[in-house]
Amino acid sequence: MRKPAARMWKGALWLFCALVALWLAAPSLIVIPLSLTDKPSFSFPPTGWSTRWYTNFFQDPSWVGALASSLQVGALVAVVATIAGTAAAAALTRSAFRGQQTVKAILLAPMIAPVIVVAVGLYALFLRTNLLGTTLGFVIAHSVLALPFVIIPVTASLNGFDRRLESAAAICGANRWTTFRQVTLPLVAPGVISGALFAFVTSFDEVVLSLFIQSPYLQTLPVKMYASVTRDTDPTIAAAATLILGLTTVLTLTTTFYIARRNRVR
């Protein structure tokens, strides 16, 4: 009787997972067809097909400029947050000091605190420092939100790292920087790459914080989409959403395949 019961629970678990996956994918199953409709409205299901809304997206300087701004800010945030997050993770796992848990809690706080709270605080700070609507301001603000998503995977990789390899490198005469660059970093690269991907996606998708620090001269794509949905009714926004979905999916799959291939080689 145990085997049929186990098979029943396993089937129920698979069914539950399939329903959750369907629920998560449902918005995409609606947005993608809407971006290919031939009508200037959000009627679903589409009665005809056309790529006119993608043409409209790439021929509109405001949409293309918003996409370029998001890509630029996201790339810079990925670099800044990855460097800062990797350094913080190394410090938290390689040393013990008074108040370590407090420092860790502060570094991870942006992941727990409501984004609107962070946005209001940064808005007041940037208003005093003239960083509103600047690329530097966007990079700093988005890096604050992305930092925890780098620290967590890098910390997990460092905790599973065999520190005897570092000791062996030190015995061979390597200093700390050389040891970290040539021994530690290559072995924890999957965690670092995952953190960089999370940082880019966090920045690329952020809208609440970006609404507070935007300017007429610098808008990211999510902010442009939010402004568009309150004024326009054409499916160009669906085309923009599909492009975001496609970009994040390609990045995620590429990183996943790279890490899986690297682990097989190791």
N, C-alpha and C positions, 0 to 999 in steps of 0.2 A: 504493500500500500504506500510505502514511502516514495517509491519512484514515480508513480502517477501523480502524487501530491506535489513532488518536487517539479515535475514537468508542468503541472498546472500553474504553480507559482512563477516559474520561469516564463511561461507564456504570458501570464498576466503582467509581469514586469516588462517584457518586450512590448506588449500592447500599450502600457502606460508610457514608455519611452517614445513610442511611435506617435502617440497623441500629443505629447509635449513637443516633439520635433515639428509636428504639423502645425501646432499652435504658434510656434516661433516663426515658422516659415510662411504662415498665412499672409502677413502684410506684404511680403515679397511677391507672392503669387498674385496679388492685386496690383501692386505698384508697377511691376514690369509690363503687364499688358496695357495699363493705362498710359505708359510712356510711348506706346506704339499705336495708340488710337488715331483715327483720322478725323475725329471731331474735336472742336475747341472746348471741351467740357470734360468733367470727370465721370461721365456715364460708364457704368460697368454692368455687364461685359461689353467690350468694344464691338461695334458692328462692322468696322473696317480697320485696315491696318495702314500705317504710314510712319515714316521716320522724320516727319516734318518738325517734330518737337526737339529732336536731337540737332537738326539743322538750325533751328531757332536758338538753341542753347549755345552752339559754337559760333554763331554769327552775331550774338549779342555781346558787346564788349563788357557789360556789367557782369554777366554770368561767367565769362571766361576769366575776367579779372578776379572774381571771387574764388574761382577754382584755383587759379595761380597763387593767390594769397594763402589759401588753405594748404596747398602743397608746400609752399615755402615755409610757412610757420610750422607745419607738421614735421618737416625735415629738420628744421633747427631745434625744435622741441625734442625730437628723437635723439639728437646728438647731445644736447645739454642735459636732458634728464637721464640719459644712459650713463654719461660720464659721472654726474653727481650721484645717481642712484647706486652705481657700481662701487664708487668710493665709499658711500655711506654703508652699503652692505658689507664691504670689506672691513670697515672700522667696527661695525657692530659684531661681526663674527670673529674677528682676529684680536680683539682686545676686550678687557673688562675694566670698567671704571664706574665711579659712583654716579648714579642717575642715568645709567645706560637704558633702563626700561622707559624712563621718562622721555629721553631723547628719541627712542624708537617710536613711542606713542605719538610724539609731536610730528615725526616724519611721516607716519602713516595716517595722521589725522585728516588730511584732505580727502582720503578715500571714504571716511566715515561721516565727516561733517557735511551738512547740506550745502550743495553748490551755491545756492543763493546767499548763504552766509559768507562764504569765501568771496563771492562776487562783490558784495557790498563792501567788505573790508578792503579788497584790492582797489575798488573804484575810489574810495576815499583816499587811499595811499597814492594811487596814480594821479589823482586830481592835484595833489600837492607837488608831485614830482614831474608833472607834464609828460606822463607816459601814456595817456589815453590816446587811442587811435594810432599807436606806433607799433612797428614790427617788434621792437625790443619789449614793449609792454605786453604784447600778445605772447611772446616767447616766455617771458618770466611768469606770466599768469598761468599759461597752459602747462609749463614745467612744474609748477606747484601741484597741479592736479595729477600730472603724470608720474611724479616721483615715486609714490607708493607702488605703482604698477611695475616699476623697475626694481625697487628694493626687494619685493617679495620673491620673484623668481631667481634673482641673483643670490639672495640669502639662502634659498633652498639648494641652489647648486653648490654654494660654498660649504654648506653644512654637510653635504654628501661627498666633499672633496677629501682625498687622502693627503693629510698635511705632511706625511713622511716624504712625499715627493719634494715639497719645499725644503725640508731639512736636507735632503740629498743634494739639491741644487746649491744650498748654502755651503755644504761641505766641499763642493766642487769649486767654491770661490765666487759664486754669483751673489751680487748684492740684492737687497729687497726689491728694488725696481726691476732688475733683470729677471729675478725669480718670478715676480708677478706677471711680467710681460711675456716671458717665454715658457713658463710652466703652468701657472695658475690660470691665466686668462684663456689660453687655448682649450683647457679642459672644462672650464665653466662657460664656454662660448654659447652653448644652447640657451642657458639662462639669460645671458646678456642680450642675445638676439631676440629672445622672447620679450624681454623688457623693452627693447627698442621698438619692437612692433607694437606693443601695448601703448607705449608713449605716443607713437605716431597716430594710432587710431584714436586714442583719447583726445588728442589735440584736433584731429581732423573732424571728429564728430561733435565737439563741444559747441553748445549754442547759448546756454544760460550765461556763463561767464563772458562769452564773446559779445553778447548783447550789451553788457555794461561797459565794456572798454572799447567798443567799436568807434569809428568815425566815418563821415561820408567818404573819406579817401581810402579807408581800409576796412573792408568787410570780408569775412570768411564765407565759404559756401553755405554752411548751415544758417548763418545770419541772413544771407541773401534769400535762402529758401523760406525762412520764417517771415521775412518782409514780403516776399512774393505771394505767399499763401493768404496774406491779409489784404492784398490789393488785387491780384490777378486771379483768373479762374481757368487759365489754359494749362494743359498738362506738361508744360516745360519743367515745372517743379518735379513731376514724376520722372522725367528724363534725368534730372539732376540727382534724384534719389537713387535711380538705377545705376548711375555712374559711381556714386559713392559705394553702393552695395557691391558692384563689380570690382572696384579697386580694393576694398577691404577684403573681399573674398580671395582675390588673386594673391594679395600679400600674405594672408593667413595660410593658404594652401602651399605657397612657395616656401614659406618659413617652416611649415610642418614637414614637407618633403625633405628639405635640406637637413633639418635636425634628425629626422628618421634615417636618412642616408648616412649622415655623419656617425650616428650611434652604431649602425651596422658595420661601418668601416672600422670603428674602434673595437 
